[in-house]
Amino acid sequence: MIRVCYNHFDFLSSLDKPRDPNAVFQTKPRFKGSLHVIMNLISDAVFGVNKITFNHTIRGKRQDEVIENQVGFTGCIKDLYENESDLFIFPNTIPLPPEANLDIFGVLGSTRIEFRTGYTINNRLKDGDLIDCIYGFTLIQWIMILFSLLFLSSIIILFYILVLKGNKISQVIFNCFSHFMSKNFIEFESRSYSNFIGIILLNLTLFSYFSIVLFSSLIQTELVSVSKPYVPYSYQDLLENTSSLIVFTEEGSRLLFSKSHSGSKENIFYNSIEMRLWKHHREEWFKENGRNGVLMEYNKAIIGIHGKLIFIGADTNIKVMHKVMCDFKIHGKDLFPEKSYLMDAKYPWVTSDPDSKEYLLSLLKRNNFKFSFKEDKSIHQRITRIFQMGFKEIWNHEALNHDYVRDAFLLNNKDYEIQECLYYSKKLKMPIIGHQSVKLANVKYLSIYFLLFILSALLSFTIELRMKKRIMLQKHKIRLKRIRHRIHTS
């Protein structure tokens, strides 16, 4: 009689019929749930396809209900260590610590450690506003811009005054500057209104230039987007995000970090986040949300997509979990309409550390347990067969092509929205970019901007009249003085 242990997941994999953990069965276990194809394939490989090869007992262990023993093991690995089970029929990451006293009785493929969190899309600039361009510069930059405009205006007025006084060099410089700004010479004639029109043309040229700058500042691209979402790309990024709790999706992955050799990247990471592990806070969570039920799973998906929970584990399990999160995000409006807004503009994020290694994905047994020669040979043949069939590819297909929430609650098909969610869990979704719309209510600020240039033109025109009157008065005095001198000499 062989004692078998498996990981029990609500809505994913559970026995099709309840079985007493202490009862001995002569029929192989069959599973139900969205991962029933995977679990039944493993069951066929272990127990036999047509005829069962050994009697057994079977028990399921939940990942979030187990308690660590004195060595730090949980779940089915704890049962194997304490000689309460002989086989663990669920894919686990290898290597495991030597003190676990576990052996491999079948290799199913390879895996990498991934982590899953969430990020938020901020479309604040979707409806652009003319006032938004003000925030494009700091206060010091605005002061420098205004100072530059004031300096430029002062230079123009100075050259204009010198032109009125007949300075030829100033006339040439002013004409060159006018040609550069308006693509044409501004001719100054004796008639006052012509000079006024020239000043208006010059100011309109400046006005058009700064208007283009203002509207151009409303155009955004991915390179300059100020609202780019933050997502982690490595273990170091996870360490810097101290506000999130860490969850290991399976015991094998946790042991891979906690029992790795001292000084390794995984060991340093685990020692740094040990106090942030969800196991220290899960009892409070269970008191608020319960231990079972779809509402508890939905609440866990909410805090996961908000980035408050970071899940770390084998890529096979992470694929299943982030597919479940996308299903909850899309179908949440049908299940819990009062909470569905908490997932709006939020997407899961799945990636792995660039230095992450590949590990074996295998089935485990107790170290001192041995099959009979006939059993050992037949089990190895069947496991080798499903390995050659491409167990990893079968897992990925089954994990990503099931709508777990729809299958459980018979909801409408929303495959397109779910596939979009899965797509943006690997590729970061950026806020909406391009030409932004300007609200007409704030065009008045643009009008004020234009009036300022009109006022500057009027100021220049007033200075021009005063200077002309003064010059004409000086010329009249000189002429009278000459006439008086001629009368006196004659």
KEKOL-210279 format. One line per field, with one value per residue (C-alpha): residue number from 1; residue in three letters; x, z, y. Coordinates in Angstrom, 3 decimals. Each point is the difference from the previous one (the first is absolute). Layout:
n = (NUM:...) $
res = (ALA:...) $
X = (X:...) $
Z = (Z:...) $
Y = (Y:...) $
END
This chain:
n = (1:2:3:4:5:6:7:8:9:10:11:12:13:14:15:16:17:18:19:20:21:22:23:24:25:26:27:28:29:30:31:32:33:34:35:36:37:38:39:40:41:42:43:44:45:46:47:48:49:50:51:52:53:54:55:56:57:58:59:60:61:62:63:64:65:66:67:68:69:70:71:72:73:74:75:76:77:78:79:80:81:82:83:84:85:86:87:88:89:90:91:92:93:94:95:96:97:98:99:100:101:102:103:104:105:106:107:108:109:110:111:112:113:114:115:116:117:118:119:120:121:122:123:124:125:126:127:128:129:130:131:132:133:134:135:136:137:138:139:140:141:142:143:144:145:146:147:148:149:150:151:152:153:154:155:156:157:158:159:160:161:162:163:164:165:166:167:168:169:170:171:172:173:174:175:176:177:178:179:180:181:182:183:184:185:186:187:188:189:190:191:192:193:194:195:196:197:198:199:200:201:202:203:204:205:206:207:208:209:210:211:212:213:214:215:216:217:218:219:220:221:222:223:224:225:226:227:228:229:230:231:232:233:234:235:236:237:238:239:240:241:242:243:244:245:246:247:248:249:250:251:252:253:254:255:256:257:258:259:260:261:262:263:264:265:266:267:268:269:270:271:272:273:274:275:276:277:278:279:280:281:282:283:284:285:286:287:288:289:290:291:292:293:294:295:296:297:298:299:300:301:302:303:304:305:306:307:308:309:310:311:312:313:314:315:316:317:318:319:320:321:322:323:324:325:326:327:328:329:330:331:332:333:334:335:336:337:338:339:340:341:342:343:344:345:346:347:348:349:350:351:352:353:354:355:356:357:358:359:360:361:362:363:364:365:366:367:368:369:370:371:372:373:374:375:376:377:378:379:380:381:382:383:384:385:386:387:388:389:390:391:392:393:394:395:396:397:398:399:400:401:402:403:404:405:406:407:408:409:410:411:412:413:414:415:416:417:418:419:420:421:422:423:424:425:426:427:428:429:430:431:432:433:434:435:436:437:438:439:440:441:442:443:444:445:446:447:448:449:450:451:452:453:454:455:456:457:458:459:460:461:462:463:464:465:466:467:468:469:470:471:472:473:474:475:476:477:478:479:480:481:482:483:484:485:486:487:488:489:490) $
res = (MET:ILE:ARG:VAL:CYS:TYR:ASN:HIS:PHE:ASP:PHE:LEU:SER:SER:LEU:ASP:LYS:PRO:ARG:ASP:PRO:ASN:ALA:VAL:PHE:GLN:THR:LYS:PRO:ARG:PHE:LYS:GLY:SER:LEU:HIS:VAL:ILE:MET:ASN:LEU:ILE:SER:ASP:ALA:VAL:PHE:GLY:VAL:ASN:LYS:ILE:THR:PHE:ASN:HIS:THR:ILE:ARG:GLY:LYS:ARG:GLN:ASP:GLU:VAL:ILE:GLU:ASN:GLN:VAL:GLY:PHE:THR:GLY:CYS:ILE:LYS:ASP:LEU:TYR:GLU:ASN:GLU:SER:ASP:LEU:PHE:ILE:PHE:PRO:ASN:THR:ILE:PRO:LEU:PRO:PRO:GLU:ALA:ASN:LEU:ASP:ILE:PHE:GLY:VAL:LEU:GLY:SER:THR:ARG:ILE:GLU:PHE:ARG:THR:GLY:TYR:THR:ILE:ASN:ASN:ARG:LEU:LYS:ASP:GLY:ASP:LEU:ILE:ASP:CYS:ILE:TYR:GLY:PHE:THR:LEU:ILE:GLN:TRP:ILE:MET:ILE:LEU:PHE:SER:LEU:LEU:PHE:LEU:SER:SER:ILE:ILE:ILE:LEU:PHE:TYR:ILE:LEU:VAL:LEU:LYS:GLY:ASN:LYS:ILE:SER:GLN:VAL:ILE:PHE:ASN:CYS:PHE:SER:HIS:PHE:MET:SER:LYS:ASN:PHE:ILE:GLU:PHE:GLU:SER:ARG:SER:TYR:SER:ASN:PHE:ILE:GLY:ILE:ILE:LEU:LEU:ASN:LEU:THR:LEU:PHE:SER:TYR:PHE:SER:ILE:VAL:LEU:PHE:SER:SER:LEU:ILE:GLN:THR:GLU:LEU:VAL:SER:VAL:SER:LYS:PRO:TYR:VAL:PRO:TYR:SER:TYR:GLN:ASP:LEU:LEU:GLU:ASN:THR:SER:SER:LEU:ILE:VAL:PHE:THR:GLU:GLU:GLY:SER:ARG:LEU:LEU:PHE:SER:LYS:SER:HIS:SER:GLY:SER:LYS:GLU:ASN:ILE:PHE:TYR:ASN:SER:ILE:GLU:MET:ARG:LEU:TRP:LYS:HIS:HIS:ARG:GLU:GLU:TRP:PHE:LYS:GLU:ASN:GLY:ARG:ASN:GLY:VAL:LEU:MET:GLU:TYR:ASN:LYS:ALA:ILE:ILE:GLY:ILE:HIS:GLY:LYS:LEU:ILE:PHE:ILE:GLY:ALA:ASP:THR:ASN:ILE:LYS:VAL:MET:HIS:LYS:VAL:MET:CYS:ASP:PHE:LYS:ILE:HIS:GLY:LYS:ASP:LEU:PHE:PRO:GLU:LYS:SER:TYR:LEU:MET:ASP:ALA:LYS:TYR:PRO:TRP:VAL:THR:SER:ASP:PRO:ASP:SER:LYS:GLU:TYR:LEU:LEU:SER:LEU:LEU:LYS:ARG:ASN:ASN:PHE:LYS:PHE:SER:PHE:LYS:GLU:ASP:LYS:SER:ILE:HIS:GLN:ARG:ILE:THR:ARG:ILE:PHE:GLN:MET:GLY:PHE:LYS:GLU:ILE:TRP:ASN:HIS:GLU:ALA:LEU:ASN:HIS:ASP:TYR:VAL:ARG:ASP:ALA:PHE:LEU:LEU:ASN:ASN:LYS:ASP:TYR:GLU:ILE:GLN:GLU:CYS:LEU:TYR:TYR:SER:LYS:LYS:LEU:LYS:MET:PRO:ILE:ILE:GLY:HIS:GLN:SER:VAL:LYS:LEU:ALA:ASN:VAL:LYS:TYR:LEU:SER:ILE:TYR:PHE:LEU:LEU:PHE:ILE:LEU:SER:ALA:LEU:LEU:SER:PHE:THR:ILE:GLU:LEU:ARG:MET:LYS:LYS:ARG:ILE:MET:LEU:GLN:LYS:HIS:LYS:ILE:ARG:LEU:LYS:ARG:ILE:ARG:HIS:ARG:ILE:HIS:THR:SER) $
X = (0.000:1.416:-0.928:-0.476:-0.175:-1.026:-0.510:-3.647:-1.151:-3.570:-1.514:3.248:0.721:-1.876:-1.185:-3.137:-1.398:0.819:2.329:0.862:3.756:0.349:-1.923:1.802:-1.091:0.576:-1.096:2.178:-1.106:-1.697:-0.027:-2.410:0.541:1.626:3.317:-1.610:1.758:3.424:-0.779:-1.627:3.031:2.298:-2.384:0.158:3.810:0.248:-2.833:-0.213:-2.164:-2.294:0.637:1.174:3.306:-0.257:-2.456:0.216:-1.335:-0.215:-0.245:0.003:1.904:-0.869:2.957:-1.522:-1.110:3.152:2.255:3.783:1.732:3.208:2.121:-2.035:-1.910:-3.684:-2.662:0.645:3.783:-0.560:-2.044:2.795:2.598:-2.068:-0.809:-3.700:0.032:2.113:-0.664:-0.637:-1.811:0.306:2.837:2.683:3.127:3.333:2.548:-1.325:2.069:1.877:-1.666:-3.381:1.000:-1.986:0.600:-1.155:-2.081:-0.816:1.120:-2.717:1.990:1.745:-1.214:1.134:-0.916:-2.313:-1.782:-3.389:-1.323:-2.146:0.165:-2.371:-0.598:-0.352:-1.816:-0.056:1.203:-2.536:-2.044:2.757:-0.365:1.850:0.813:1.812:2.908:0.731:1.103:2.510:2.539:1.037:-0.353:3.677:-0.326:-3.058:1.900:2.856:-2.445:-1.721:3.366:1.112:-3.179:0.465:3.623:-0.945:-2.760:2.365:2.586:-2.662:-1.220:3.581:0.894:-3.272:0.782:3.447:-1.559:-2.281:3.037:1.563:2.662:0.859:1.658:-3.108:-2.115:1.946:-0.098:-3.717:-0.755:1.995:-1.867:-3.341:0.849:0.930:-3.295:-2.531:1.875:-0.304:1.479:-2.047:0.220:-0.126:-1.516:-0.815:-3.639:-0.618:-2.560:2.538:2.329:-2.915:-0.851:3.631:-0.041:-3.294:1.517:3.023:-2.127:-2.337:3.034:1.063:-3.597:-0.230:3.322:-0.990:-3.460:1.587:2.210:-3.040:-1.970:3.053:0.447:-3.340:1.432:1.384:1.862:1.110:3.457:-1.179:-3.174:-0.117:-2.555:1.847:-1.042:2.597:0.603:2.816:2.448:2.354:0.336:1.653:-3.147:-2.050:2.293:-0.458:-3.791:-0.259:-3.777:-0.890:-0.248:1.608:-1.831:1.661:-2.446:1.373:2.194:2.695:0.655:0.186:2.527:1.955:0.600:0.127:2.269:2.347:3.683:1.089:1.032:-2.027:-2.342:-3.053:1.148:0.782:-3.399:-1.864:1.779:-0.883:-3.730:-0.559:-1.938:-2.135:-1.285:-3.764:0.008:0.542:-3.212:-2.246:-1.962:-1.160:-0.908:-1.997:-1.916:-1.136:-0.593:-0.468:2.005:-2.186:-2.327:0.173:-0.225:3.240:1.731:-1.385:1.277:3.402:-0.023:-0.830:2.925:2.222:-0.847:0.503:3.570:-0.454:0.715:2.909:-0.226:3.238:0.128:0.525:-1.123:-2.576:-1.848:0.451:-1.667:-3.030:-0.229:0.271:-2.549:-2.361:0.681:-0.912:-3.170:-0.991:0.800:-2.215:-2.852:0.059:-2.785:-2.322:1.051:0.624:-1.156:0.472:3.731:0.842:1.098:3.018:1.482:-0.649:3.126:2.082:1.850:2.075:3.734:2.005:3.746:3.153:3.369:2.454:2.452:-2.632:1.105:-1.955:-0.974:-1.409:-3.732:-0.422:-2.095:1.302:0.002:1.241:3.715:-0.430:-2.988:0.592:-2.267:0.082:2.082:-3.071:-1.677:3.180:0.532:-3.589:-0.187:3.269:-1.218:-3.291:1.608:2.634:-2.804:-1.852:3.344:0.601:-3.547:0.923:-1.482:1.055:-1.740:-3.139:0.025:0.396:-2.817:-2.371:0.984:-0.567:-2.937:-2.457:-2.350:0.015:-2.680:-2.325:0.288:-0.800:-2.959:-1.248:0.506:0.118:3.007:2.401:3.040:1.123:0.222:1.788:2.571:0.650:0.597:2.442:1.810:0.594:1.236:3.184:0.159:-0.423:-3.094:0.771:-2.450:-1.792:2.381:-0.158:-1.584:-2.020:-3.297:-0.158:-3.014:-1.631:-0.764:3.667:0.600:-0.454:3.528:1.208:-1.903:1.677:3.325:-0.870:-1.141:3.348:1.723:-2.528:0.767:3.715:-0.658:-2.017:2.803:2.501:-2.332:-0.323:3.767:0.361:-2.384:1.709:3.425:-1.199:-1.516:3.209:2.152:-2.300:0.123:3.812:0.172:-2.391:2.161:3.134:-1.701:-1.147:3.477:1.527:-2.553:0.739:3.722:-0.374:-2.136:2.547:2.971:-1.776) $
Z = (0.000:-1.085:1.587:-2.592:0.521:-2.469:0.008:0.321:-1.726:0.009:-3.519:-1.500:1.147:2.507:0.175:-1.992:2.938:3.689:1.407:3.578:0.474:2.111:-2.320:-2.425:-3.647:-2.911:-2.704:-1.183:0.995:-2.547:0.273:-0.868:-0.520:-2.738:0.363:-0.058:-3.270:1.574:3.274:-1.725:-2.304:3.051:1.642:-3.090:0.024:3.684:0.462:-3.478:-3.032:-0.146:3.154:3.303:1.172:3.770:2.771:1.597:2.325:-1.191:1.723:-1.232:1.535:-0.421:-0.396:2.192:2.914:0.871:3.014:-0.053:2.002:1.943:-3.151:-1.938:-2.381:-0.828:-2.041:-1.658:0.377:3.755:-0.211:-1.940:2.511:2.978:-1.642:-0.319:-3.817:-2.528:-3.309:-0.958:-3.362:-0.922:-1.988:2.295:-0.634:0.607:1.656:3.526:3.205:0.999:3.417:-1.681:-0.704:-3.242:-3.252:-3.563:-1.608:-3.202:-1.943:-1.903:-1.482:0.984:1.474:0.960:3.066:-0.836:2.078:-0.475:1.216:-1.501:-1.319:-0.627:-3.210:0.549:-2.858:1.698:-3.196:-2.224:-0.246:-0.225:1.271:-1.036:3.654:0.190:-1.952:2.945:2.023:-2.694:1.514:3.552:1.632:-0.605:-3.669:-0.398:1.612:-2.456:-2.928:1.083:0.626:-3.517:-1.511:1.978:-1.104:-3.634:0.103:1.560:-2.735:-2.707:1.531:0.447:-3.632:-1.071:1.941:-1.563:-3.435:0.622:0.961:-3.364:1.096:-3.216:1.715:2.150:-3.142:-1.656:3.120:0.494:-3.656:0.259:3.133:-1.597:-3.062:2.214:1.911:-2.700:-3.161:-1.336:0.630:2.117:-1.787:2.198:-1.723:1.207:0.449:3.531:-0.800:-2.154:2.954:2.135:-2.546:0.002:3.765:-0.231:-2.601:2.178:3.056:-1.973:-1.149:3.610:0.903:-2.652:1.131:3.649:-0.922:-1.894:3.005:2.293:-2.167:-0.582:3.751:0.051:-2.170:1.923:-0.985:1.930:0.377:1.876:1.622:3.548:1.086:-1.041:2.348:2.337:-0.193:1.431:-2.294:2.484:3.579:0.858:-1.113:2.299:2.909:-0.617:0.021:3.788:0.130:-1.593:1.584:-1.582:-0.714:-1.277:-2.166:0.958:2.728:-2.410:-1.176:3.555:0.943:-3.145:1.466:3.735:-0.175:-2.764:0.904:2.011:-2.067:-3.073:-1.576:1.020:3.614:0.359:-1.468:2.336:3.112:-0.980:-0.486:2.699:2.214:-2.983:-0.665:-0.159:2.455:2.837:-0.919:-1.478:3.213:0.101:-3.669:0.574:2.874:-2.301:-3.223:1.061:-1.070:-2.846:-2.628:-3.151:1.908:1.833:-3.312:-1.570:2.875:-0.338:-3.724:0.803:2.370:-2.437:-2.986:2.202:0.581:3.730:-0.422:-2.066:-0.958:-0.647:-1.357:-2.941:-3.321:-0.350:3.150:-0.696:-3.409:1.646:2.686:-2.295:-2.364:2.985:0.829:-3.546:0.164:3.263:-1.439:-3.067:1.618:3.233:-1.220:-0.238:3.302:2.294:-1.725:3.211:0.051:-3.695:-0.170:2.147:-3.040:-2.556:-1.831:1.725:-1.535:1.341:-0.645:-0.449:-0.528:1.317:1.200:-2.938:1.919:0.859:-0.726:-1.326:2.444:-0.356:0.268:1.621:2.148:3.492:2.341:3.462:0.114:1.640:-2.102:-2.850:-2.685:-1.020:-3.085:-2.169:1.363:-0.326:-3.613:-1.104:1.775:-1.570:-3.431:0.347:1.407:-2.754:-2.516:1.215:0.183:-3.661:-0.831:1.279:3.474:0.346:-3.239:1.036:3.351:-1.642:-2.428:2.716:2.360:-2.479:-1.994:2.841:1.248:3.624:1.232:-2.956:0.337:3.715:-0.200:-3.591:-1.036:-3.456:-2.246:0.203:-1.589:-1.860:3.173:1.850:-2.775:0.120:3.755:-0.551:-2.716:2.264:2.811:-2.037:-1.942:2.029:-1.035:-0.328:0.581:-3.057:-2.021:-3.044:-0.703:3.017:-0.231:1.345:2.012:-1.549:3.451:0.444:-3.337:1.944:1.310:-3.588:-0.636:2.995:-1.412:-3.289:1.736:1.752:-3.383:-1.182:3.095:-0.691:-3.532:1.378:2.442:-2.859:-1.997:2.934:0.455:-3.717:0.069:3.035:-1.603:-3.292:1.773:1.942:-3.140:-1.934:2.856:0.078:-3.789:0.253:2.684:-2.087:-3.036:2.005:1.432:-3.508:-1.243:2.932:-0.602:-3.654:0.891:2.601:-2.388:-2.822) $
Y = (0.000:3.391:3.331:2.762:3.770:2.713:3.805:0.932:3.222:1.270:0.203:-1.350:-3.546:-2.126:-3.587:-0.661:-1.972:0.572:-2.655:-0.840:0.735:-3.180:-2.316:-2.312:0.158:-2.328:2.454:2.859:3.512:2.227:3.761:2.784:3.706:2.033:-1.877:-3.437:-0.885:0.601:-1.776:-2.994:-0.267:-0.166:-2.486:-2.257:0.189:-0.953:-2.493:-1.481:0.601:-3.027:-1.995:1.401:-1.472:0.636:0.797:3.437:2.666:3.600:3.357:3.602:2.890:3.679:2.338:2.738:-2.173:-1.916:0.572:-0.228:-2.697:0.475:-0.377:2.595:-2.313:0.305:-1.784:-3.325:0.419:0.153:-3.234:-1.717:1.162:-1.167:-3.359:0.732:-0.355:-1.893:1.792:3.616:0.061:3.674:1.641:1.462:2.038:-1.706:0.182:-0.408:0.231:-3.195:-0.076:-0.545:-3.653:-0.062:-1.814:0.554:-2.723:1.876:3.098:1.876:2.881:3.229:3.257:3.500:2.010:2.891:2.612:1.583:3.333:2.781:3.560:2.917:1.951:3.754:1.721:3.415:1.683:-1.740:3.248:2.548:3.530:3.113:0.632:-3.375:1.466:2.313:-3.014:-0.916:2.422:0.683:3.421:0.817:-0.928:2.230:2.895:-0.532:-0.072:3.221:1.648:-0.993:1.457:3.209:0.251:-0.632:2.625:2.521:-0.582:0.461:3.235:1.255:-0.642:1.572:3.169:0.138:-0.438:2.974:2.063:-0.816:-2.477:-1.867:-2.985:-0.533:0.270:-2.835:-2.223:0.605:-0.783:-3.261:-1.000:0.898:-2.052:-2.973:0.146:0.921:-1.076:3.552:3.454:2.348:3.307:3.085:2.953:3.433:-0.929:-1.192:-2.704:-1.911:-0.343:-1.131:-2.724:-1.153:-0.394:-1.934:-2.352:-0.620:-0.755:-2.263:-1.971:-0.484:-0.820:-2.741:-1.461:-0.260:-1.298:-2.881:-0.707:-0.053:-2.412:-2.186:-0.374:-1.875:-2.787:-2.982:-3.144:-3.076:1.490:3.075:-1.314:1.320:-2.621:-3.156:-2.827:-1.448:-3.743:-2.159:-1.778:-1.703:-1.197:3.311:1.843:-2.227:0.849:3.715:-0.353:-0.383:0.568:-3.372:-3.445:-3.069:-3.273:-3.183:-1.920:-3.426:-1.409:-1.140:3.570:1.304:-2.678:0.844:3.458:-0.682:-3.066:1.186:0.288:3.013:3.029:-0.960:2.525:-2.039:-0.371:3.706:0.858:-2.362:1.266:3.565:-0.669:-2.630:2.413:1.043:-3.515:-0.275:-2.902:2.494:1.840:-2.689:-0.707:3.620:-0.296:-3.203:1.599:2.811:-1.958:-3.614:-3.039:-1.228:1.302:2.060:3.304:-0.809:-0.816:3.181:2.149:-1.636:0.818:3.629:0.539:-1.911:2.198:3.079:-1.157:-0.596:-3.724:-1.323:-3.675:-1.917:-3.537:-2.314:1.435:-2.800:1.076:3.719:-0.440:-1.566:2.684:2.994:-1.602:-0.295:3.660:1.083:-2.112:1.682:3.439:-0.495:-1.961:2.004:2.305:-3.014:-1.600:2.973:3.226:1.997:-0.836:-0.218:3.658:-0.938:-1.778:2.731:1.250:-2.698:-2.935:-2.899:0.005:-3.210:-0.131:-1.670:1.174:0.184:-2.207:-2.623:-3.557:-2.956:-2.746:-3.485:-0.599:-3.393:-2.336:-0.839:-2.979:-0.710:-0.876:-3.432:-0.993:-2.471:-1.345:-3.612:-0.679:-0.417:3.148:2.048:-1.026:0.660:3.395:1.180:-1.042:1.871:3.153:-0.055:-0.267:3.093:1.837:-0.844:1.080:3.490:0.244:3.643:0.975:-1.882:1.812:3.423:-0.721:-1.172:2.818:2.840:-1.352:-0.534:2.677:-1.107:2.406:-0.557:-3.781:0.168:2.406:-0.457:3.634:1.588:-0.421:2.967:-1.573:3.150:2.112:-2.805:-0.411:3.745:-0.263:-2.883:1.957:2.984:-2.227:-0.550:3.284:3.175:1.945:3.708:2.861:1.362:2.152:2.247:3.396:0.982:1.858:3.554:1.131:3.070:1.344:0.880:1.683:3.254:-0.486:-0.078:3.248:1.624:-1.129:1.715:3.215:0.264:0.212:2.619:2.051:-0.273:1.280:2.927:0.725:0.055:2.252:2.413:0.123:0.616:2.981:1.512:-0.449:1.524:2.990:0.511:-0.311:2.343:2.497:-0.186:0.487:2.962:1.606:-0.547:1.509:3.052:0.379:-0.037:2.538:2.279:-0.400:0.952:3.029:1.061:-0.367:1.823) $
END
